[in-house]
Amino acid sequence: MWREHAWFLSSPLGKDKDLGAHLCWILDLVGPKCDAVRLLKKSCRIDLFCGFASIDGQGGFTLDTKMLARIADLGLSMGLDLYPPDSVGVGQGEPMPN
């Protein structure tokens, strides 16, 4: 038996959609199974992990109170990784604005 396992689920929405749309997609998927999520949380670590990148290093997002409540209702934590413009292929080949 493995001591650690991972299950990764990526949103099928395009990169042109904002973070809120991607979170809404996953919450719509797991929300109806909230009892199963809570049961799994007794023996597993479950969290939302998101990445955010911007071509020019500027930008952001807002999670409204309804979205935050949906995340909290499932008892989930959310991690956010910020990627600078020159990492992971973001902005490569494009000059940085002055």
HELIX and SHEET records of a PDB file:
HELIX    1   1 LEU A   19  VAL A   30  1                                  12    
HELIX    2   2 GLY A   31  LYS A   33  5                                   3    
HELIX    3   3 CYS A   34  LYS A   41  1                                   8    
HELIX    4   4 THR A   65  ASP A   73  1                                   9    
SHEET    1   A 2 ASP A  47  ALA A  53  0                                        
SHEET    2   A 2 SER A  77  TYR A  83  1                                        
END                                                                             
